[in-house]
Amino acid sequence: MKKKWSSKWKSSKSPRKQRNYIRYAPLHVKRKLIVGHLSKELREKYKTRSIVIRKGDKVKVMRGKYKGTEGKVEKIFTKSLRVGLDSLKITNKRGQKVYIKLRPSALLVTELDLSDKYRLEKLNRLIELKSKAKQSTSTS
């Protein structure tokens, strides 16, 4: 029987293979795929274009029916690669409040939750790496 997912797979032009890689990926890999763009201010500060979205980050919806809505990330749906915001909930048939699941690509991160020291360290390392790379390209 052929293996459904492999960490050794690199890339393919075939959309079918790309979709299946994501579909059968384990949760620890899918978690890293929930990435959103940073706002201009954050992009300049952290010298990176996008970052993994986490619970507590403040985001703005950029596309779709809820365009312009801002809210705090309250739930991450790792299996379906979606995000739930505190400001976007609907009532289902049972009368329960449920999250509207949004694609992370339609979100713009406006404020990061920096309560986690490991995330802060990672961002600082990223700033250092980018500044060293910029210096080395300017000297040559």
N, C-alpha and C positions, 0 to 999 in steps of 0.2 A: 504494500500500500504506500502511495506517495504521501510524504509529509505535507501538511497543509500550510505550515509557516516555518520559515527558517531565518535565523539571525544572520546567516551568511549571505542572503540574497542582497544584492546591491541596488540594481535599478533595471528598468525595462522601459521601452517606448510603448509597450502594450498597456492600454488603460485597464484591461481585464486583470493583468498581473498586479498592477498598482493597487487596484481596488481590493483584490484578494489579499495582498500583503497587509493592508490596513484592517480588513475584515477579520482576519484570523490572528492578528497580532495579540500578544498577551497584554494584560492591563498595564503593566509597568512601561510598556512601549507606547501604548495608546495615550497614556497620561502625558507623555512628552509631545504628542501631536496636537494638544489643546493649546494653541498658541495664538496670541492676538497682537496687533500692531500697537506701538506706543504712540502717545501724543507727541507733538513737536518738541515741547519742553522736556519731556522725559527722554526723548530720543537724543537730544543734545546733551543732557546730563549724564546718561548712562552709555552713550555712544553705541547703541544697538537699535535695530529697527523693530524687533519683536521680542516677546517674552512669554514664557509659559504662564497661563492665567491660573490664579489661585483664589481660594475663598478669601474674601475680604478686600479684594481689589475693586476699585471703582472704575466702571466702564460706561461708555456711551455707545448706543446702537447706531450704526452708520448706514445700514441697509435694511430694506424690508418694511413691513407694515408698522413696526414700532420705531422707525427711524427718528432719531433725536432724543429718545428716552434715555435717561441716565439712571444708574442704580449700582448697588453693591452686589458683587457675586456672592450668592448664598449657597449654591449647590453646583457641583461639577458632576456631570453624567459621563463617566469615563467610558462606559461600554458603548454609548451611542455618540461619543465625541461632541457633546453639547454642554451648554452652560445655562444655569438658572439664576435670574436676578430677583432681588427682593421687591423691586417695584413692578415687576411683570408677573402677575399671577391671575389665573382665571378660575372660575368656579365650575367644577364638573357636574355631571348629572346627580351624583350623590350629595352635592352641596359642599364638597371639600375644596379648599383652595389648593391648586396645583401650579407648578412652575411652567412657564412657557419656555420650551427648550430652544435656545438660540445657537447658531453656529458661531464658533469663536472668530472666524474670519470676518464676520459682520460687526465685530466689536472693536472699539478703540479704547485702550487702557489709558485713563486720565490720571489715576492715582494708584500707587502700589502699596500693598500692605507689607510693611517692613518690620513687623513684630517678630519674624523668624530671623534669628541671627545668621543662619546658614545662607538664606537667600540674600541677605545684605552683604555677606562675605563674597558670595558668587558675583554679585553686581560690581563690587569693588574690584575684584580680580578682572572682570571684563573691561572695566574702565582702564586699568593698568595695561592690559594686553593691547587694547586698541591704541592707547597713547604711545606705547613702545613701537608698535607696528608703524604708526604715522611718523615717528621720529626716524626710524630706520629707512623709510622710503624717501623722506625729505633730505637725508644726508647723502644718499647715493645718487 
